[in-house]
Amino acid sequence: MNIQTVPRTALDSYLKLLRLPTDLVLKALSVRNRNGETTPAELVVDRAEAAVRDAVGRVFNDPELQADARLRRAAADERERALRLRAAAEHKSEQADETLGARQEAAQARRQEAADRERTQKQRSEQRRAAESRQLAQAEERKRTAVKAQANRTENAIEDQARGDRLEQLDAEARTLQEQEEALTARSEAQRLRRAAAETKTQRKRSG
């Protein structure tokens, strides 16, 4: 163990001791994500540790400690870059989810509008069929009423014609009876006149 190894070992122990509460707090607060990836809070701690190592390495002219600090800074830079890429990817994923959600909502709205239009068209079709059925029923009723009225008029006309024919027949029969009565009356009168003439002639003969 040389003079450079001693401060390096002491620094490692010191930094581990300093990080212990921070790591415990970070763990307790669950700032490490579910996949065990580095968080922004841990990056701050890692960069601070690299800065301390670099400063101590400069003070003690320890190239290995300075190289370790550079590696830690580079690793922190890589982790930060990965963190930015992951954040950008998550942002894009969120945007894609939002876009997908918006598209799904728009599709759902279009489906709902289509369903509403179909329901409205169905209701209108049913109302139109009902109206047509009512119109047909009313037309049939008017037709039946007209046919019945025509039948009644025809029946009344037939009855009127029959009554007219019967009246004419009765008038003819009455005239015939009247003519027969008049003929009988004329024959009776002629017979009476003949009897009267005969009696008058007889009386004249008796008187002469």
MDAnalysis code that builds the backbone (N, CA, C; Angstrom):
import MDAnalysis as mda
import numpy as np

u = mda.Universe.empty(624, n_residues=208, atom_resindex=np.repeat(np.arange(208), 3), trajectory=True)
u.add_TopologyAttr("name", ["N", "CA", "C"] * 208)
u.add_TopologyAttr("resid", np.arange(1, 209))
u.add_TopologyAttr("resname", ["MET", "ASN", "ILE", "GLN", "THR", "VAL", "PRO", "ARG", "THR", "ALA", "LEU", "ASP", "SER", "TYR", "LEU", "LYS", "LEU", "LEU", "ARG", "LEU", "PRO", "THR", "ASP", "LEU", "VAL", "LEU", "LYS", "ALA", "LEU", "SER", "VAL", "ARG", "ASN", "ARG", "ASN", "GLY", "GLU", "THR", "THR", "PRO", "ALA", "GLU", "LEU", "VAL", "VAL", "ASP", "ARG", "ALA", "GLU", "ALA", "ALA", "VAL", "ARG", "ASP", "ALA", "VAL", "GLY", "ARG", "VAL", "PHE", "ASN", "ASP", "PRO", "GLU", "LEU", "GLN", "ALA", "ASP", "ALA", "ARG", "LEU", "ARG", "ARG", "ALA", "ALA", "ALA", "ASP", "GLU", "ARG", "GLU", "ARG", "ALA", "LEU", "ARG", "LEU", "ARG", "ALA", "ALA", "ALA", "GLU", "HIS", "LYS", "SER", "GLU", "GLN", "ALA", "ASP", "GLU", "THR", "LEU", "GLY", "ALA", "ARG", "GLN", "GLU", "ALA", "ALA", "GLN", "ALA", "ARG", "ARG", "GLN", "GLU", "ALA", "ALA", "ASP", "ARG", "GLU", "ARG", "THR", "GLN", "LYS", "GLN", "ARG", "SER", "GLU", "GLN", "ARG", "ARG", "ALA", "ALA", "GLU", "SER", "ARG", "GLN", "LEU", "ALA", "GLN", "ALA", "GLU", "GLU", "ARG", "LYS", "ARG", "THR", "ALA", "VAL", "LYS", "ALA", "GLN", "ALA", "ASN", "ARG", "THR", "GLU", "ASN", "ALA", "ILE", "GLU", "ASP", "GLN", "ALA", "ARG", "GLY", "ASP", "ARG", "LEU", "GLU", "GLN", "LEU", "ASP", "ALA", "GLU", "ALA", "ARG", "THR", "LEU", "GLN", "GLU", "GLN", "GLU", "GLU", "ALA", "LEU", "THR", "ALA", "ARG", "SER", "GLU", "ALA", "GLN", "ARG", "LEU", "ARG", "ARG", "ALA", "ALA", "ALA", "GLU", "THR", "LYS", "THR", "GLN", "ARG", "LYS", "ARG", "SER", "GLY"])
u.atoms.positions = np.array([
    [0.852, -1.189, 0.000],
    [0.000, 0.000, 0.000],
    [0.887, 1.238, 0.000],
    [0.727, 2.114, -1.013],
    [1.510, 3.338, -1.105],
    [0.725, 4.507, -0.546],
    [1.317, 5.707, -0.678],
    [0.693, 6.898, -0.091],
    [-0.584, 7.301, -0.805],
    [-0.691, 6.894, -2.111],
    [-1.895, 7.239, -2.873],
    [-3.046, 6.303, -2.546],
    [-2.664, 5.044, -2.145],
    [-3.716, 4.065, -1.865],
    [-4.464, 4.421, -0.596],
    [-3.745, 5.018, 0.360],
    [-4.371, 5.327, 1.645],
    [-5.484, 6.347, 1.507],
    [-5.231, 7.512, 0.864],
    [-6.353, 8.454, 0.732],
    [-7.464, 7.926, -0.152],
    [-7.101, 7.082, -1.124],
    [-8.156, 6.531, -1.992],
    [-9.067, 5.616, -1.200],
    [-8.444, 4.761, -0.359],
    [-9.249, 3.846, 0.463],
    [-10.071, 4.616, 1.476],
    [-9.453, 5.600, 2.078],
    [-10.179, 6.410, 3.052],
    [-11.311, 7.176, 2.377],
    [-11.062, 7.671, 1.146],
    [-12.092, 8.391, 0.432],
    [-13.268, 7.493, 0.091],
    [-12.939, 6.254, -0.338],
    [-14.035, 5.310, -0.645],
    [-14.900, 5.071, 0.574],
    [-14.240, 4.848, 1.704],
    [-15.006, 4.603, 2.929],
    [-15.819, 5.831, 3.313],
    [-15.219, 7.018, 3.158],
    [-15.889, 8.253, 3.520],
    [-17.100, 8.500, 2.613],
    [-16.882, 8.312, 1.315],
    [-17.990, 8.540, 0.386],
    [-19.118, 7.529, 0.581],
    [-18.746, 6.274, 0.842],
    [-19.774, 5.268, 1.119],
    [-20.562, 5.650, 2.357],
    [-19.842, 6.166, 3.352],
    [-20.518, 6.582, 4.567],
    [-21.447, 7.759, 4.302],
    [-20.966, 8.715, 3.433],
    [-21.817, 9.844, 3.096],
    [-23.038, 9.421, 2.276],
    [-22.851, 8.467, 1.386],
    [-23.955, 8.042, 0.505],
    [-24.977, 7.185, 1.225],
    [-24.564, 6.568, 2.318],
    [-25.468, 5.628, 2.976],
    [-26.796, 6.278, 3.360],
    [-26.822, 7.420, 4.030],
    [-28.134, 8.016, 4.347],
    [-28.913, 8.403, 3.105],
    [-28.162, 8.938, 2.092],
    [-28.843, 9.338, 0.856],
    [-29.474, 8.148, 0.170],
    [-28.719, 7.036, 0.080],
    [-29.274, 5.827, -0.552],
    [-30.464, 5.296, 0.227],
    [-30.364, 5.360, 1.558],
    [-31.488, 4.886, 2.369],
    [-32.730, 5.765, 2.160],
    [-32.485, 7.092, 2.106],
    [-33.615, 8.001, 1.884],
    [-34.232, 7.756, 0.512],
    [-33.372, 7.618, -0.508],
    [-33.886, 7.374, -1.856],
    [-34.673, 6.069, -1.911],
    [-34.159, 5.056, -1.237],
    [-34.870, 3.775, -1.216],
    [-36.182, 3.880, -0.461],
    [-36.139, 4.607, 0.654],
    [-37.364, 4.761, 1.458],
    [-38.435, 5.526, 0.705],
    [-37.990, 6.524, -0.091],
    [-38.950, 7.319, -0.855],
    [-39.329, 6.660, -2.173],
    [-38.712, 5.514, -2.454],
    [-39.005, 4.757, -3.679],
    [-38.803, 5.613, -4.909],
    [-37.706, 6.404, -4.927],
    [-37.445, 7.219, -6.096],
    [-36.840, 6.407, -7.220],
    [-36.330, 5.200, -6.918],
    [-35.843, 4.329, -7.979],
    [-37.047, 3.697, -8.658],
    [-37.049, 3.726, -9.963],
    [-38.220, 3.224, -10.683],
    [-38.300, 1.713, -10.580],
    [-39.382, 1.174, -11.108],
    [-39.662, -0.249, -10.951],
    [-38.651, -1.131, -11.649],
    [-38.030, -0.643, -12.715],
    [-37.048, -1.438, -13.448],
    [-35.644, -1.306, -12.880],
    [-35.478, -0.615, -11.769],
    [-34.172, -0.456, -11.166],
    [-33.268, 0.501, -11.908],
    [-33.822, 1.360, -12.761],
    [-33.004, 2.296, -13.519],
    [-32.695, 3.527, -12.674],
    [-31.623, 4.215, -13.073],
    [-31.173, 5.395, -12.328],
    [-32.197, 6.512, -12.434],
    [-32.364, 7.207, -11.312],
    [-33.280, 8.341, -11.273],
    [-32.487, 9.638, -11.284],
    [-33.129, 10.773, -11.597],
    [-32.419, 12.064, -11.576],
    [-31.775, 12.357, -10.233],
    [-32.417, 11.978, -9.111],
    [-31.817, 12.230, -7.787],
    [-30.516, 11.457, -7.629],
    [-30.477, 10.214, -8.105],
    [-29.247, 9.423, -8.013],
    [-28.155, 9.992, -8.904],
    [-28.518, 10.556, -10.034],
    [-27.520, 11.167, -10.908],
    [-26.826, 12.333, -10.217],
    [-27.595, 13.106, -9.486],
    [-27.007, 14.231, -8.749],
    [-25.982, 13.729, -7.738],
    [-26.343, 12.663, -7.022],
    [-25.426, 12.088, -6.034],
    [-24.198, 11.517, -6.718],
    [-24.379, 10.814, -7.857],
    [-23.231, 10.233, -8.574],
    [-22.295, 11.322, -9.089],
    [-22.837, 12.405, -9.617],
    [-21.998, 13.496, -10.120],
    [-21.248, 14.172, -8.962],
    [-21.915, 14.328, -7.848],
    [-21.234, 14.925, -6.678],
    [-20.094, 14.041, -6.216],
    [-20.334, 12.718, -6.186],
    [-19.261, 11.797, -5.797],
    [-18.111, 11.849, -6.785],
    [-18.377, 11.919, -8.104],
    [-17.319, 12.009, -9.105],
    [-16.529, 13.300, -8.936],
    [-17.221, 14.400, -8.614],
    [-16.534, 15.674, -8.409],
    [-15.609, 15.619, -7.205],
    [-16.077, 14.981, -6.132],
    [-15.234, 14.849, -4.941],
    [-14.012, 13.996, -5.241],
    [-14.211, 12.880, -5.938],
    [-13.089, 12.013, -6.284],
    [-12.083, 12.755, -7.173],
    [-12.594, 13.543, -8.127],
    [-11.692, 14.273, -9.001],
    [-10.907, 15.325, -8.215],
    [-11.597, 16.007, -7.312],
    [-10.903, 17.026, -6.518],
    [-9.837, 16.410, -5.625],
    [-10.162, 15.305, -4.976],
    [-9.187, 14.631, -4.115],
    [-8.033, 14.090, -4.944],
    [-8.348, 13.575, -6.132],
    [-7.288, 13.056, -7.002],
    [-6.327, 14.156, -7.429],
    [-6.845, 15.356, -7.649],
    [-5.981, 16.467, -8.019],
    [-5.101, 16.895, -6.824],
    [-5.742, 16.886, -5.680],
    [-4.979, 17.296, -4.493],
    [-3.833, 16.331, -4.226],
    [-4.112, 15.057, -4.298],
    [-3.091, 14.047, -4.004],
    [-2.385, 13.566, -5.261],
    [-2.671, 14.195, -6.393],
    [-2.040, 13.832, -7.669],
    [-2.176, 12.331, -7.916],
    [-3.462, 11.880, -7.810],
    [-3.748, 10.447, -7.959],
    [-4.425, 10.244, -9.321],
    [-3.673, 9.803, -10.350],
    [-4.262, 9.601, -11.685],
    [-5.388, 8.583, -11.678],
    [-5.228, 7.541, -10.869],
    [-6.262, 6.493, -10.837],
    [-7.561, 7.039, -10.277],
    [-7.435, 7.872, -9.231],
    [-8.636, 8.459, -8.653],
    [-9.277, 9.436, -9.641],
    [-8.428, 10.196, -10.362],
    [-8.967, 11.112, -11.375],
    [-9.626, 10.349, -12.534],
    [-8.986, 9.241, -12.937],
    [-9.573, 8.416, -13.997],
    [-10.894, 7.827, -13.541],
    [-10.942, 7.383, -12.289],
    [-12.203, 6.849, -11.736],
    [-13.284, 7.925, -11.751],
    [-12.886, 9.172, -11.423],
    [-13.852, 10.279, -11.444],
    [-14.361, 10.517, -12.858],
    [-13.423, 10.482, -13.844],
    [-13.844, 10.672, -15.238],
    [-14.796, 9.562, -15.677],
    [-14.487, 8.316, -15.298],
    [-15.370, 7.196, -15.647],
    [-16.755, 7.353, -15.012],
    [-16.743, 7.816, -13.746],
    [-18.025, 7.994, -13.064],
    [-18.846, 9.115, -13.729],
    [-18.131, 10.225, -14.130],
    [-18.841, 11.300, -14.828],
    [-19.375, 10.815, -16.176],
    [-18.537, 10.045, -16.901],
    [-18.982, 9.511, -18.190],
    [-20.177, 8.580, -18.004],
    [-20.095, 7.735, -16.961],
    [-21.228, 6.831, -16.693],
    [-22.473, 7.621, -16.331],
    [-22.272, 8.706, -15.551],
    [-23.421, 9.545, -15.197],
    [-23.993, 10.213, -16.439],
    [-23.072, 10.666, -17.326],
    [-23.551, 11.268, -18.581],
    [-24.359, 10.269, -19.401],
    [-23.864, 9.030, -19.469],
    [-24.577, 7.998, -20.219],
    [-25.934, 7.694, -19.584],
    [-25.913, 7.621, -18.248],
    [-27.185, 7.352, -17.580],
    [-28.165, 8.517, -17.774],
    [-27.594, 9.759, -17.745],
    [-28.446, 10.928, -17.985],
    [-29.003, 10.918, -19.403],
    [-28.127, 10.549, -20.350],
    [-28.590, 10.459, -21.746],
    [-29.677, 9.390, -21.869],
    [-29.449, 8.256, -21.238],
    [-30.463, 7.197, -21.264],
    [-31.751, 7.666, -20.601],
    [-31.582, 8.451, -19.529],
    [-32.762, 8.967, -18.842],
    [-33.542, 9.920, -19.741],
    [-32.784, 10.799, -20.467],
    [-33.459, 11.717, -21.397],
    [-34.158, 10.947, -22.511],
    [-33.432, 9.934, -23.054],
    [-34.057, 9.133, -24.120],
    [-35.294, 8.419, -23.607],
    [-35.187, 7.895, -22.379],
    [-36.353, 7.203, -21.831],
    [-37.509, 8.176, -21.610],
    [-37.169, 9.389, -21.118],
    [-38.209, 10.398, -20.904],
    [-38.845, 10.797, -22.231],
    [-37.969, 10.959, -23.278],
    [-38.510, 11.302, -24.590],
    [-39.397, 10.179, -25.121],
    [-38.939, 8.931, -24.909],
    [-39.739, 7.792, -25.369],
    [-41.062, 7.722, -24.618],
    [-41.010, 7.979, -23.303],
    [-42.247, 7.961, -22.522],
    [-43.178, 9.091, -22.973],
    [-42.546, 10.255, -23.293],
    [-43.365, 11.372, -23.772],
    [-44.033, 11.024, -25.096],
    [-43.242, 10.411, -25.993],
    [-43.822, 9.988, -27.267],
    [-44.896, 8.937, -27.046],
    [-44.620, 8.027, -26.104],
    [-45.619, 6.990, -25.818],
    [-46.900, 7.605, -25.270],
    [-46.710, 8.614, -24.366],
    [-47.895, 9.290, -23.837],
    [-48.654, 10.010, -24.943],
    [-47.869, 10.680, -25.846],
    [-48.526, 11.354, -26.969],
    [-49.247, 10.351, -27.859],
    [-48.587, 9.194, -28.088],
    [-49.227, 8.164, -28.913],
    [-50.484, 7.647, -28.227],
    [-50.388, 7.471, -26.883],
    [-51.576, 7.015, -26.143],
    [-52.687, 8.051, -26.229],
    [-52.278, 9.341, -26.102],
    [-53.297, 10.398, -26.196],
    [-53.912, 10.426, -27.592],
    [-53.020, 10.283, -28.620],
    [-53.535, 10.273, -29.995],
    [-54.448, 9.084, -30.214],
    [-54.001, 7.919, -29.699],
    [-54.824, 6.718, -29.838],
    [-56.141, 6.885, -29.101],
    [-56.051, 7.464, -27.880],
    [-57.281, 7.686, -27.122],
    [-58.222, 8.633, -27.846],
    [-57.616, 9.712, -28.437],
    [-58.450, 10.656, -29.181],
    [-59.089, 9.982, -30.386],
    [-58.285, 9.154, -31.070],
    [-58.832, 8.452, -32.233],
    [-59.920, 7.474, -31.811],
    [-59.683, 6.787, -30.699],
    [-60.707, 5.845, -30.220],
    [-61.978, 6.587, -29.828],
    [-61.796, 7.751, -29.162],
    [-62.976, 8.541, -28.795],
    [-63.708, 9.040, -30.043],
    [-62.904, 9.484, -31.051],
    [-63.529, 9.947, -32.296],
    [-64.258, 8.795, -32.992],
    [-63.614, 7.604, -32.989],
    [-64.256, 6.442, -33.614],
    [-65.532, 6.072, -32.869],
    [-65.450, 6.132, -31.520],
    [-66.638, 5.838, -30.730],
    [-67.747, 6.853, -31.003],
    [-67.320, 8.131, -31.123],
    [-68.312, 9.175, -31.427],
    [-68.943, 8.935, -32.795],
    [-68.097, 8.536, -33.782],
    [-68.644, 8.254, -35.116],
    [-69.593, 7.055, -35.073],
    [-69.194, 6.028, -34.313],
    [-70.088, 4.862, -34.194],
    [-71.402, 5.252, -33.526],
    [-71.300, 6.114, -32.496],
    [-72.520, 6.544, -31.813],
    [-73.399, 7.357, -32.747],
    [-72.754, 8.262, -33.536],
    [-73.514, 9.053, -34.501],
    [-74.169, 8.160, -35.536],
    [-73.422, 7.147, -36.011],
    [-73.992, 6.215, -36.992],
    [-75.169, 5.459, -36.388],
    [-75.006, 5.026, -35.122],
    [-76.098, 4.315, -34.456],
    [-77.310, 5.231, -34.284],
    [-77.037, 6.504, -33.921],
    [-78.149, 7.461, -33.770],
    [-78.855, 7.692, -35.107],
    [-78.048, 7.848, -36.182],
    [-78.659, 8.052, -37.502],
    [-79.480, 6.821, -37.896],
    [-78.929, 5.638, -37.644],
    [-79.666, 4.414, -37.998],
    [-80.958, 4.317, -37.197],
    [-80.878, 4.647, -35.888],
    [-82.079, 4.594, -35.067],
    [-83.103, 5.615, -35.532],
    [-82.618, 6.832, -35.883],
    [-83.531, 7.871, -36.375],
    [-84.182, 7.448, -37.693],
    [-83.353, 6.891, -38.607],
    [-83.898, 6.431, -39.882],
    [-84.911, 5.309, -39.673],
    [-84.618, 4.410, -38.728],
    [-85.545, 3.313, -38.450],
    [-86.859, 3.862, -37.911],
    [-86.763, 4.834, -36.981],
    [-87.986, 5.438, -36.445],
    [-88.779, 6.137, -37.536],
    [-88.059, 6.863, -38.410],
    [-88.755, 7.546, -39.508],
    [-89.407, 6.541, -40.444],
    [-88.702, 5.429, -40.724],
    [-89.275, 4.403, -41.604],
    [-90.525, 3.800, -40.970],
    [-90.450, 3.520, -39.660],
    [-91.612, 2.965, -38.973],
    [-92.770, 3.959, -38.982],
    [-92.462, 5.234, -38.738],
    [-93.515, 6.253, -38.775],
    [-94.110, 6.378, -40.162],
    [-93.244, 6.296, -41.213],
    [-93.739, 6.393, -42.581],
    [-94.629, 5.195, -42.909],
    [-94.183, 3.991, -42.491],
    [-95.019, 2.799, -42.744],
    [-96.344, 2.892, -42.000],
    [-96.288, 3.395, -40.755],
    [-97.535, 3.537, -39.988],
    [-98.468, 4.531, -40.669],
    [-97.898, 5.654, -41.153],
    [-98.719, 6.656, -41.845],
    [-99.310, 6.070, -43.126],
    [-98.495, 5.309, -43.873],
    [-99.001, 4.693, -45.098],
    [-100.106, 3.689, -44.777],
    [-99.925, 2.922, -43.686],
    [-100.961, 1.961, -43.293],
    [-102.255, 2.682, -42.931],
    [-102.119, 3.789, -42.188],
    [-103.322, 4.559, -41.843],
    [-104.000, 5.111, -43.092],
    [-103.199, 5.616, -44.030],
    [-103.772, 6.149, -45.270],
    [-104.475, 5.055, -46.059],
    [-103.843, 3.863, -46.146],
    [-104.485, 2.752, -46.856],
    [-105.788, 2.346, -46.175],
    [-105.754, 2.288, -44.821],
    [-106.965, 1.923, -44.092],
    [-108.066, 2.954, -44.317],
    [-107.688, 4.236, -44.278],
    [-108.678, 5.288, -44.532],
    [-109.218, 5.216, -45.952],
    [-108.343, 4.933, -46.925],
    [-108.786, 4.808, -48.313],
    [-109.739, 3.630, -48.462],
    [-109.399, 2.499, -47.824],
    [-110.287, 1.332, -47.874],
    [-111.628, 1.639, -47.233],
    [-111.586, 2.372, -46.104],
    [-112.839, 2.720, -45.437],
    [-113.685, 3.630, -46.320],
    [-113.027, 4.626, -46.952],
    [-113.771, 5.504, -47.862],
    [-114.355, 4.707, -49.028],
    [-113.576, 3.755, -49.526],
    [-114.053, 2.937, -50.638],
    [-115.259, 2.103, -50.220],
    [-115.147, 1.480, -49.022],
    [-116.285, 0.678, -48.543],
    [-117.513, 1.553, -48.332],
    [-117.295, 2.759, -47.793],
    [-118.412, 3.673, -47.576],
    [-119.058, 4.066, -48.899],
    [-118.204, 4.349, -49.903],
    [-118.721, 4.732, -51.214],
    [-119.494, 3.582, -51.850],
    [-118.940, 2.362, -51.737],
    [-119.624, 1.191, -52.318],
    [-120.960, 0.968, -51.624],
    [-120.952, 1.097, -50.295],
    [-122.200, 0.900, -49.548],
    [-123.222, 1.960, -49.921],
    [-122.755, 3.207, -50.048],
    [-123.673, 4.283, -50.430],
    [-124.235, 4.038, -51.819],
    [-123.370, 3.594, -52.742],
    [-123.835, 3.297, -54.094],
    [-124.836, 2.149, -54.079],
    [-124.553, 1.138, -53.248],
    [-125.481, -0.001, -53.153],
    [-126.827, 0.462, -52.606],
    [-126.779, 1.347, -51.591],
    [-128.034, 1.860, -51.035],
    [-128.806, 2.670, -52.081],
    [-128.053, 3.493, -52.837],
    [-128.728, 4.273, -53.876],
    [-129.336, 3.353, -54.933],
    [-128.591, 2.328, -55.304],
    [-129.112, 1.386, -56.304],
    [-130.341, 0.668, -55.779],
    [-130.267, 0.226, -54.511],
    [-131.414, -0.473, -53.930],
    [-132.624, 0.442, -53.841],
    [-132.374, 1.688, -53.433],
    [-133.485, 2.649, -53.365],
    [-134.065, 2.918, -54.745],
    [-133.179, 3.010, -55.739],
    [-133.667, 3.236, -57.100],
    [-134.504, 2.064, -57.571],
    [-134.014, 0.842, -57.239],
    [-134.779, -0.348, -57.632],
    [-136.131, -0.351, -56.932],
    [-136.123, -0.017, -55.630],
    [-137.380, 0.022, -54.891],
    [-138.304, 1.099, -55.459],
    [-137.697, 2.255, -55.777],
    [-138.512, 3.320, -56.365],
    [-139.090, 2.891, -57.708],
    [-138.233, 2.230, -58.499],
    [-138.713, 1.741, -59.796],
    [-139.818, 0.720, -59.607],
    [-139.631, -0.166, -58.633],
    [-140.650, -1.189, -58.383],
    [-141.950, -0.550, -57.914],
    [-141.816, 0.437, -56.998],
    [-143.035, 1.125, -56.545],
    [-143.707, 1.845, -57.710],
    [-142.884, 2.458, -58.590],
    [-143.461, 3.138, -59.741],
    [-144.177, 2.161, -60.654],
    [-143.513, 1.031, -60.901],
    [-144.149, 0.021, -61.747],
    [-145.427, -0.490, -61.098],
    [-145.411, -0.694, -59.786],
    [-146.592, -1.197, -59.095],
    [-147.719, -0.172, -59.152],
    [-147.355, 1.098, -58.967],
    [-148.379, 2.146, -59.056],
    [-148.991, 2.200, -60.443],
    [-148.127, 2.089, -61.463],
    [-148.663, 2.086, -62.820],
    [-149.593, 0.904, -63.036],
    [-149.163, -0.254, -62.472],
    [-150.005, -1.440, -62.619],
    [-151.342, -1.251, -61.903],
    [-151.281, -0.672, -60.691],
    [-152.517, -0.429, -59.950],
    [-153.396, 0.566, -60.672],
    [-152.775, 1.603, -61.248],
    [-153.558, 2.585, -62.006],
    [-154.237, 1.921, -63.213],
    [-153.466, 1.058, -63.862],
    [-154.050, 0.367, -65.015],
    [-155.205, -0.513, -64.586],
    [-154.994, -1.225, -63.458],
    [-156.075, -2.088, -62.966],
    [-157.284, -1.250, -62.556],
    [-156.990, -0.082, -61.934],
    [-158.107, 0.783, -61.526],
    [-158.861, 1.290, -62.734],
    [-158.107, 1.687, -63.749],
    [-158.785, 2.148, -64.966],
    [-159.608, 1.023, -65.586],
    [-159.048, -0.179, -65.593],
    [-159.787, -1.322, -66.159],
    [-161.072, -1.561, -65.385],
    [-160.955, -1.519, -64.045],
    [-162.144, -1.723, -63.216],
    [-163.176, -0.625, -63.449],
    [-162.644, 0.593, -63.568],
    [-163.553, 1.706, -63.809],
    [-164.250, 1.555, -65.153],
    [-163.489, 1.134, -66.159],
    [-164.096, 0.929, -67.485],
    [-165.119, -0.193, -67.428],
    [-164.770, -1.246, -66.693],
    [-165.730, -2.353, -66.592],
    [-166.991, -1.901, -65.856],
    [-166.781, -1.109, -64.794],
    [-167.924, -0.605, -64.044],
    [-168.791, 0.291, -64.917],
    [-168.116, 1.144, -65.666],
    [-168.877, 2.030, -66.556],
    [-169.638, 1.212, -67.619],
    [-168.990, 0.167, -68.114],
    [-169.658, -0.674, -69.117],
    [-170.871, -1.361, -68.513],
    [-170.705, -1.869, -67.251],
    [-171.823, -2.507, -66.586],
    [-172.960, -1.506, -66.342],
    [-172.541, -0.306, -65.951],
    [-173.554, 0.729, -65.709],
    [-174.295, 1.070, -67.007],
    [-173.541, 1.118, -68.094],
    [-174.168, 1.431, -69.391],
    [-175.102, 0.310, -69.810],
    [-174.660, -0.929, -69.573],
    [-175.558, -2.049, -69.965],
    [-176.814, -2.048, -69.102],
    [-176.614, -1.758, -67.804],
    [-177.785, -1.717, -66.900],
    [-178.758, -0.609, -67.324],
    [-178.191, 0.516, -67.668],
    [-179.024, 1.636, -68.084],
    [-179.750, 1.309, -69.384],
    [-179.031, 0.636, -70.274],
    [-179.654, 0.270, -71.565],
    [-180.785, -0.718, -71.323],
    [-180.497, -1.699, -70.417],
    [-181.546, -2.673, -70.109],
    [-182.770, -1.967, -69.477],
    [-182.491, -1.041, -68.570],
    [-183.588, -0.314, -67.914],
    [-184.404, 0.473, -68.936],
    [-183.689, 1.097, -69.848],
    [-184.371, 1.871, -70.870],
    [-185.212, 0.944, -71.764],
    [-184.633, -0.226, -72.042],
    [-185.401, -1.144, -72.895],
    [-186.633, -1.624, -72.140],
    [-186.470, -1.936, -70.866],
    [-187.638, -2.387, -70.091],
    [-188.687, -1.269, -69.995],
    [-188.191, -0.065, -69.775],
    [-189.148, 1.068, -69.680],
    [-189.892, 1.270, -71.011],
    [-189.167, 1.138, -72.106],
    [-189.771, 1.306, -73.419],
    [-190.800, 0.202, -73.650],
    [-190.447, -1.014, -73.193],
    [-191.358, -2.135, -73.381],
    [-192.612, -1.935, -72.558],
    [-192.443, -1.476, -71.354],
    [-193.604, -1.230, -70.501],
    [-194.490, -0.120, -71.089],
    [-193.866, 0.885, -71.565],
    [-194.617, 1.981, -72.162],
    [-195.390, 1.482, -73.377],
    [-194.781, 0.652, -74.156],
    [-195.425, 0.099, -75.334],
    [-196.588, -0.789, -74.927],
    [-196.361, -1.548, -73.875],
    [-197.434, -2.448, -73.403],
    [-198.614, -1.647, -72.902],
    [-198.369, -0.626, -72.136],
    [-199.419, 0.211, -71.611],
    [-200.194, 0.875, -72.765],
    [-199.503, 1.285, -73.745],
    [-200.170, 1.914, -74.875],
    [-201.104, 0.931, -75.565],
    [-200.637, -0.291, -75.635],
    [-201.490, -1.286, -76.291],
    [-202.735, -1.539, -75.458],
    [-202.571, -1.588, -74.175],
    [-203.716, -1.803, -73.332],
    [-204.699, -0.628, -73.398],
    [-204.138, 0.530, -73.445],
    [-204.987, 1.712, -73.489],
    [-205.711, 1.779, -74.860],
    [-205.181, 1.362, -75.918],
    [-205.777, 1.462, -77.247],
    [-206.759, 0.399, -77.474],
])
